[in-house]
Amino acid sequence: KQEVTQIPAALSVPEGENLVLNCSFTDSAIYNLQWFRQDPGKGLTSLLLIQSSQREQTSGRLNASLDKSSGRSTLYIAASQPGDSATYLCAVRRNSGNTPLVFGKGTRLSVIA
Amino acid sequence: EAGVTQFPSHSVIEKGQTVTLRCDPISGHDNLYWYRRVMGKEIKFLLHFVKESKQDESGMPNNRFLAERTGGTYSTLKVQPAELEDSGVYFCASSHTGLGNTIYFGEGSWLTVV
């Protein structure tokens, strides 16, 4: 049974810092991995999607890496801003593009101005 | 283009009552998913529709939960009778098969059972 773990559970950093959020999964047979952002009281917004054959994806100040064999992914946020404050969720798909996502509990990020 | 919309956004009901949550997926999306997050836990899968058919309902917790997707368009999730442990956020999501499988989530229906 696939399990996804995110460390740390919460993180507080001063504005401008670079930071790394970690995600690990127990079964390396994944189809893809996705990072989401959730603002309080809101839905989930997809940030980056990495296919199992890819090593990383970048979007603006965000960079996500995937090491499928070791069951790890990281989300790197450069030059953090207060607007980055949110909960970041990692999720993996099992074995095809439409199978359900398995989520971690998330990392709650606070960027202090 | 409208996103995934869910109704109601918040609901407070008494134990034993019935609640029906509705989800309108993005137009043309054949895949529709229900997920749930209870306090302190991770978001968990409930079920997956492809058009009007249930593709996977392995995450449905028990027979108090009934999901339908009429005509392959909107979906409803009924909880009857509701129990205290059903409290949480119910998310609906949709995607179009083949278009990069990008999945879009609604803002959730926040259910409190008292």
Contacts between the chains, C-beta under 8 A, distances in Angstrom:
chain1	res1	chain2	res2	distance
A	4	B	42	7.3
A	32	B	101	7.3
A	34	B	103	7.5
A	36	B	105	7.7
A	41	B	107	7.6
A	41	B	110	8.0
A	42	B	107	5.4
A	42	B	108	7.9
A	43	B	4	7.4
A	43	B	91	6.6
A	43	B	105	4.3
A	43	B	106	5.3
A	43	B	107	4.0
A	43	B	108	5.7
A	44	B	43	8.0
A	44	B	91	7.0
A	44	B	93	7.8
A	44	B	105	4.0
A	45	B	105	7.6
A	46	B	102	6.3
A	46	B	103	6.7
A	46	B	104	7.5
A	49	B	100	7.3
A	49	B	101	7.8
A	49	B	102	6.9
A	89	B	43	7.0
A	91	B	43	7.8
A	93	B	101	7.7
A	97	B	97	7.3
A	97	B	98	7.6
A	97	B	101	3.7
A	98	B	31	5.4
A	98	B	48	7.4
A	98	B	50	7.4
A	98	B	55	7.6
A	98	B	95	6.9
A	98	B	97	6.0
A	98	B	101	6.5
A	99	B	48	7.9
A	99	B	56	7.5
A	100	B	33	6.5
A	100	B	35	8.0
A	100	B	45	3.8
A	100	B	48	5.9
A	100	B	56	6.5
A	100	B	59	7.0
A	101	B	33	8.0
A	101	B	35	7.6
A	101	B	43	7.9
A	101	B	45	6.8
A	101	B	103	7.2
A	102	B	45	7.3
A	103	B	35	7.9
A	103	B	42	4.8
A	103	B	43	4.2
A	103	B	44	7.3
A	104	B	42	6.0
A	105	B	41	7.1
A	105	B	42	4.5
A	106	B	42	7.5
